């Protein structure tokens, strides 16, 4: 019982303490709520004040913007009023000008009416005058105009015909005389010398004993000489002579000079032969350059490319149909300069083109090109004048002539090559060539007779007029020239002339 009483007393003490704590917590919470309410009021007032300030600020900015817009609107209204006034003034001015133009138009219309009336009166007077003139003359205006035009046309035609006839006759007389004069003077003023080169050179010996030394033991010396020079050395029964055969004249000359030095020196063996041939080759090359320089100096040709000058020197050892090429080129150069001077052209360019016209025959590496085209390409390569290049390429009609030098070079080349004694050819080959020309022409149908004239430089073909017409005659000439060009070898060029004529014969008894 005592224990129960203690427990009850302890519970009562705990309950009183709890009540006291609860009251204290209630009072504190009420105080906190009160403080919070006071703080909330303060914050509320601050926010309201801030909102009012912001509102006032925004309102002032808005009022300011409205005022600015109103000001701009007023300015625009003033500008519009000014424009309206200006437009009104312009409309008024336009109205005044329109009235003025209207009055001017009325005046112009009145003047036009007056002019039309005067024009009608003038035309009436003109027609009356024409009618009176036609009545007096007995011709209408169109007939008179037509007669006048016919009369003036006939007079003009007669005068033109007489003038043309006079010009043609004068041209015929003077052209032949001038051409003959120029050609004759060119030939007379040009010195011509003859130089004949063959494909075989003969080396003369003092005695027959030297032949064995040249042959050497087991033929070593002669084989060495042939391999170094590229020339065939022929030692036969010819007394005191050795034949050097080769298509290249420069190689033959090197072999000839080398043999001369070896025989003179007396020491003939492969090593010595090799040394002498090398020395002779250098000597020949130097001589080629010297000949080219000397030729250019003699002809007065300046500023020529060194390689072209060397090719000019090589012409000395080249022949064409028995005519020395360098001598032929010098002749053509002098002839061309003379003709160019007579015709009022540049003689220096003509002389240059004449010297270089056959330069395509002497290059060391000869491509499969005609020598005229090859020479033109070489001249172009070494920056020669375009007229010189064209004259070189066109002197055998293998390219179109574009300058006056080209026909001059062609004519001078023909003069130098066709003069008597300039070129040699075997008589038998010459006769065979003429016979072949005539036989070739006779093989065509419709051909009656053929004649090879002017030493084979012209072929005249006479055809039957009843068998071939004019068009077929032209075709025959073309086909025959192409066949000759493709199947035959000849110097210069061959002119093919086809003659077709009709003869009417009657007898008066």
C-alpha positions in Angstrom: 0.0 0.0 0.0 2.9 2.2 0.8 4.3 1.5 -2.7 1.1 2.4 -4.4 0.8 5.6 -2.5 4.3 6.6 -3.5 3.5 5.9 -7.2 0.4 7.9 -7.1 2.2 10.8 -5.4 4.9 10.7 -8.0 2.4 10.8 -10.9 0.6 13.8 -9.4 4.0 15.7 -9.3 4.7 14.8 -12.9 1.3 16.1 -14.1 1.7 19.4 -12.3 5.1 19.9 -14.0 3.7 19.1 -17.4 0.9 21.6 -16.9 3.4 24.3 -16.1 5.5 23.5 -19.2 2.5 23.6 -21.4 1.5 27.0 -20.2 5.0 28.4 -20.8 5.0 26.9 -24.3 1.6 28.5 -25.1 2.7 31.9 -23.9 5.9 31.7 -26.0 4.0 30.6 -29.1 1.6 33.4 -28.7 4.5 35.8 -28.3 6.1 34.4 -31.5 2.9 34.7 -33.4 2.5 38.3 -32.3 6.1 39.1 -33.3 5.5 37.4 -36.7 2.3 39.4 -37.3 4.2 42.6 -36.5 7.0 41.7 -38.8 4.5 40.8 -41.5 2.8 44.2 -41.2 6.2 45.9 -41.5 7.1 43.8 -44.6 3.7 44.4 -46.1 4.0 48.2 -45.7 7.5 48.1 -47.3 6.3 46.1 -50.3 3.3 48.4 -50.8 5.7 51.4 -50.7 8.0 49.8 -53.2 5.1 48.9 -55.5 3.8 52.5 -55.3 7.3 53.8 -56.1 7.7 51.5 -59.1 4.2 52.4 -60.3 5.0 56.1 -60.1 8.3 55.5 -61.9 6.6 53.5 -64.7 3.9 56.1 -64.9 6.4 58.9 -65.3 8.2 56.9 -68.0 5.0 56.2 -69.8 4.0 59.9 -69.7 7.4 60.8 -71.1 7.0 58.4 -74.0 3.5 59.6 -74.7 4.8 63.2 -74.7 7.6 62.2 -77.1 5.1 60.5 -79.4 2.8 63.4 -79.3 5.7 65.7 -80.3 6.6 63.5 -83.2 3.0 63.3 -84.3 2.8 67.1 -84.2 6.0 67.4 -86.3 4.6 64.9 -88.8 1.4 66.8 -89.0 3.3 70.0 -89.6 5.3 68.3 -92.4 2.1 66.9 -94.0 0.5 70.3 -93.9 3.6 71.8 -95.6 3.6 69.0 -98.3 -0.1 69.6 -98.8 0.5 73.3 -99.3 3.4 72.5 -101.7 1.2 70.0 -103.7 -1.6 72.5 -103.9 0.9 75.1 -105.2 2.2 72.6 -107.8 -1.3 71.6 -108.9 -2.0 75.3 -109.4 1.1 75.7 -111.4 0.3 72.7 -113.5 -3.1 74.0 -114.1 -1.6 77.3 -115.4 0.8 75.4 -117.6 -2.0 73.2 -119.0 -3.9 76.3 -119.9 -0.9 77.8 -121.6 -0.2 74.5 -123.5 -3.8 74.4 -124.5 -3.7 77.9 -125.9 -0.3 77.1 -127.7 -1.9 73.9 -129.2 -4.8 75.9 -130.5 -2.4 78.3 -132.1 -0.3 75.4 -133.6 -3.4 73.8 -135.0 -4.3 77.1 -136.6 -0.8 77.4 -138.1 -0.9 73.8 -139.4 -4.2 74.5 -141.1 -2.7 77.5 -142.7 0.4 75.5 -143.9 -1.8 72.7 -145.2 -3.7 75.2 -147.3 -0.5 76.7 -148.6 0.9 73.2 -149.4 -2.2 72.3 -151.3 -1.9 75.5 -153.3 1.8 74.8 -153.9 1.1 71.2 -155.1 -1.6 72.5 -157.4 0.7 75.1 -158.9 3.5 72.4 -159.2 1.2 70.0 -161.0 0.0 72.7 -163.3 3.7 73.6 -164.1 4.5 69.9 -164.8 1.6 69.5 -167.0 2.6 72.6 -169.0 6.2 71.3 -169.3 5.1 67.9 -170.4 2.7 69.5 -172.9 5.5 71.7 -174.3 8.2 68.8 -174.3 5.9 66.1 -175.5 7.2 63.6 -172.8 6.0 62.7 -169.4 8.3 63.2 -166.3 9.0 59.4 -165.9 9.9 59.1 -169.6 12.3 62.0 -169.4 13.9 60.7 -166.3 14.3 57.2 -167.8 15.8 58.6 -171.0 18.3 60.7 -169.0 19.3 57.7 -166.9 19.9 55.5 -170.0 21.9 58.2 -171.7 24.2 58.7 -168.6 24.5 54.9 -168.1 25.6 54.4 -171.7 28.1 57.2 -171.5 29.6 55.8 -168.2 29.8 52.3 -169.7 31.6 53.5 -172.8 34.1 55.5 -170.8 34.7 52.6 -168.3 35.2 50.1 -171.2 37.7 52.4 -172.9 39.5 53.0 -169.6 39.7 49.2 -168.8 41.0 48.4 -172.3 43.7 51.1 -172.0 44.7 49.8 -168.6 44.8 46.2 -169.8 46.8 47.0 -172.9 49.3 49.1 -170.9 49.6 46.4 -168.2 50.3 43.8 -170.9 53.0 45.9 -172.5 54.7 47.1 -169.4 54.3 43.8 -167.4 56.2 41.7 -169.9 58.9 44.3 -170.4 59.4 44.9 -166.7 59.5 41.1 -165.9 62.0 40.5 -168.7 64.1 43.4 -167.6 64.1 42.3 -163.9 65.0 38.7 -164.7 67.8 39.7 -167.2 69.3 42.3 -164.9 69.2 39.8 -162.0 71.0 37.2 -164.1 73.5 39.6 -165.5 74.4 41.1 -162.1 74.8 37.7 -160.4 78.2 35.9 -160.7 77.7 32.2 -161.4 80.4 29.7 -160.6 80.2 25.9 -161.2 80.9 23.3 -158.5 80.2 19.7 -159.2 80.1 17.2 -156.3 79.6 13.4 -156.6 78.9 10.6 -154.2 82.3 9.3 -154.9 85.7 10.8 -154.1 89.0 9.7 -155.7 92.2 9.7 -153.6 95.3 9.7 -155.7 98.4 7.8 -154.6 102.1 8.3 -155.6 102.7 4.6 -155.9 101.0 1.2 -155.6 102.9 0.2 -152.5 100.9 2.5 -150.2 97.7 0.5 -150.9 99.1 -2.4 -148.9 100.0 -0.2 -146.0 96.5 1.3 -146.1 94.9 -2.1 -146.0 97.1 -3.3 -143.2 97.6 -6.7 -141.7 94.5 -8.8 -142.3 92.7 -5.6 -143.3 92.8 -4.0 -139.9 93.7 -0.5 -141.1 91.1 -0.2 -143.8 88.4 -1.6 -141.4 89.3 0.9 -138.7 89.2 3.7 -141.3 85.8 2.6 -142.6 84.3 2.2 -139.1 85.5 5.6 -137.9 84.5 7.6 -141.0 81.4 5.7 -142.2 82.8 5.7 -145.7 83.5 2.6 -147.9 87.1 2.5 -149.0 87.4 0.7 -152.3 90.9 -0.5 -153.3 90.8 -2.2 -156.7 92.9 -2.4 -159.8 92.7 1.3 -160.5 96.3 2.5 -160.9 97.5 4.9 -158.2 93.9 5.6 -156.9 91.6 4.7 -154.1 87.9 5.3 -154.3 86.0 6.7 -151.3 82.2 5.9 -151.6 79.6 7.4 -149.3 76.4 9.4 -149.5 77.5 12.1 -147.0 80.0 14.5 -148.6 81.3 15.5 -145.1 82.2 12.0 -144.2 84.0 11.5 -147.6 85.9 14.7 -147.0 87.0 13.6 -143.5 88.1 10.3 -145.0 90.0 11.9 -147.8 91.9 14.4 -145.6 92.6 11.7 -143.0 94.1 9.4 -145.7 96.2 12.3 -147.0 97.6 13.0 -143.5 98.3 9.3 -142.9 100.0 8.8 -146.2 102.1 11.9 -145.8 103.0 11.0 -142.2 103.8 7.4 -143.1 102.5 6.0 -139.8 99.4 4.0 -140.6 98.0 1.8 -137.8 94.6 1.7 -136.0 95.6 4.0 -133.1 97.1 6.5 -135.4 94.1 6.3 -137.7 91.7 7.0 -134.8 93.8 10.0 -133.7 94.0 11.5 -137.2 90.3 10.9 -138.0 89.3 12.6 -134.7 91.6 15.6 -135.4 90.3 15.9 -139.0 86.7 15.7 -137.9 87.3 18.7 -135.5 89.1 20.5 -138.3 86.1 20.0 -140.7 83.6 21.1 -138.0 85.6 24.3 -137.5 85.9 24.8 -141.2 82.1 24.4 -141.6 81.5 27.1 -139.0 84.1 29.4 -140.7 82.5 28.8 -144.1 79.1 29.7 -142.7 80.4 32.9 -141.1 82.3 33.9 -144.2 79.3 33.3 -146.4 77.1 35.5 -144.1 79.7 38.2 -144.1 80.1 38.1 -147.9 76.4 38.5 -148.4 76.0 41.1 -145.7 73.7 39.0 -143.5 73.9 39.9 -139.8 72.6 38.4 -136.6 72.0 34.9 -137.8 71.7 32.1 -135.3 74.9 30.1 -134.8 73.2 26.8 -135.6 71.7 28.2 -138.8 75.2 29.6 -139.7 76.7 26.1 -139.1 74.0 24.6 -141.5 75.0 27.2 -144.1 78.6 25.9 -143.8 77.5 22.3 -144.3 76.0 23.3 -147.6 79.5 23.4 -149.0 79.7 19.6 -148.8 76.2 19.0 -150.2 75.2 18.9 -153.9 71.8 18.8 -155.6 71.7 17.2 -159.1 75.4 17.9 -159.5 75.1 21.6 -158.3 76.9 22.6 -155.2 74.2 23.6 -152.6 76.1 26.5 -151.1 76.9 28.0 -154.5 73.3 27.5 -155.5 72.0 29.2 -152.3 74.4 32.2 -152.8 73.2 32.6 -156.4 69.5 32.5 -155.2 70.3 35.0 -152.4 72.0 37.5 -154.9 69.2 37.0 -157.5 66.5 37.5 -154.8 68.2 40.7 -153.5 68.4 42.1 -157.0 64.7 41.3 -157.8 63.5 42.6 -154.4 65.4 45.9 -155.0 63.8 46.3 -158.5 60.4 45.6 -157.0 60.8 48.0 -154.1 60.9 45.3 -151.4 63.4 44.6 -148.6 66.6 43.2 -150.3 68.1 42.1 -146.9 65.2 39.9 -146.1 65.2 38.6 -149.7 68.9 37.7 -149.5 68.4 36.0 -146.1 65.5 33.9 -147.5 67.5 33.0 -150.6 70.5 31.8 -148.6 68.3 29.7 -146.2 65.7 28.4 -148.7 67.4 24.9 -149.0 68.5 24.7 -145.3 66.2 21.7 -144.9 68.6 19.6 -147.0 71.5 19.7 -144.6 70.4 18.8 -141.0 72.2 15.9 -139.4 69.0 14.1 -138.5 66.7 14.3 -141.5 63.1 13.5 -140.6 60.5 12.3 -143.2 59.6 15.8 -144.3 60.0 17.7 -147.5 63.1 19.9 -147.3 61.1 23.1 -147.8 58.8 22.3 -144.8 61.8 21.2 -142.7 63.7 24.3 -143.6 60.7 26.5 -142.6 60.4 24.7 -139.3 64.1 25.2 -138.6 63.8 28.9 -139.5 60.8 29.3 -137.2 62.7 27.4 -134.4 65.6 29.9 -134.6 63.4 33.0 -134.7 63.8 34.1 -138.3 61.4 36.7 -139.8 57.9 35.3 -140.6 58.3 36.4 -144.3 61.6 34.5 -144.5 60.0 31.4 -143.0 57.1 31.5 -145.5 59.4 32.0 -148.4 61.5 29.0 -147.4 58.4 26.8 -146.9 56.6 27.9 -150.1 59.4 27.8 -152.7 58.1 24.4 -153.9 54.4 25.2 -153.4 54.3 22.9 -150.3 52.6 25.6 -148.2 50.6 28.7 -149.1 52.4 31.9 -150.0 51.6 34.7 -147.7 54.2 37.3 -148.5 55.8 38.8 -151.7 59.2 37.3 -150.9 57.9 33.7 -151.5 57.3 34.0 -155.3 60.6 35.8 -155.7 62.5 33.0 -154.0 60.7 30.4 -156.0 61.6 32.2 -159.3 65.2 32.7 -158.3 65.5 29.0 -157.3 64.2 28.0 -160.7 66.6 30.5 -162.4 69.7 29.2 -160.5 68.8 25.5 -161.0 67.6 25.7 -164.6 70.4 27.7 -166.2 72.6 25.8 -168.6 75.4 23.9 -166.9 74.1 24.4 -163.4 73.0 20.8 -162.9 74.1 17.5 -164.4 72.2 14.4 -165.0 72.9 11.3 -167.1 71.7 11.6 -170.6 70.1 8.2 -170.6 68.2 8.9 -167.3 67.1 12.2 -168.8 65.7 10.5 -172.0 64.1 7.8 -169.9 62.4 10.4 -167.8 61.0 12.2 -170.9 59.7 9.0 -172.4 58.1 7.9 -169.1 56.4 11.3 -168.9 54.9 10.9 -172.4 53.9 7.3 -171.8 52.3 8.1 -168.5 50.1 10.8 -170.2 49.2 8.5 -173.1 47.9 5.9 -170.7 44.8 8.1 -170.0 41.7 7.7 -172.1 41.0 10.5 -174.6 44.6 11.6 -175.0 45.7 12.1 -178.6 49.2 13.3 -178.4 51.8 14.2 -175.6 54.9 16.3 -175.8 57.6 16.7 -173.0 59.1 20.2 -173.6 61.4 22.6 -171.9 63.9 19.9 -170.9 61.2 17.9 -169.2 59.9 20.8 -167.1 56.5 21.0 -169.0 54.3 18.2 -170.3 51.7 19.2 -172.9 48.8 16.8 -173.4 46.4 17.2 -176.4 43.0 15.5 -175.9 40.1 15.0 -178.3 37.4 17.5 -177.9 34.7 14.9 -178.7 36.1 12.5 -176.0 36.7 14.8 -173.0 34.9 17.9 -171.8 36.3 20.9 -170.0 35.6 19.5 -166.5 37.3 16.1 -167.4 40.3 18.0 -168.9 40.8 19.8 -165.5 40.6 16.5 -163.7 43.0 14.8 -166.2 45.6 17.6 -165.5 45.2 17.2 -161.7 45.4 13.4 -161.8 48.4 13.3 -164.1 50.3 15.9 -161.9 49.6 13.8 -158.8 50.8 10.6 -160.5 54.0 12.2 -161.7 54.6 13.6 -158.3 54.2 10.2 -156.6 55.9 7.9 -159.1 58.8 9.9 -160.6 61.9 11.7 -159.3 62.9 15.0 -161.1 64.5 18.3 -160.3 62.4 21.4 -159.8 58.8 21.0 -160.9 56.9 19.8 -163.9 54.0 21.8 -165.4 51.1 19.7 -166.8 49.1 21.5 -169.5 46.0 19.8 -171.0 44.9 21.3 -174.4 41.4 20.7 -175.7 40.3 22.5 -178.8 37.5 22.2 -181.4 38.3 23.1 -185.0 35.7 23.8 -187.7 37.1 23.4 -191.3 35.2 24.2 -194.5 36.4 24.9 -198.0 35.2 27.6 -200.4 35.0 26.2 -204.0 
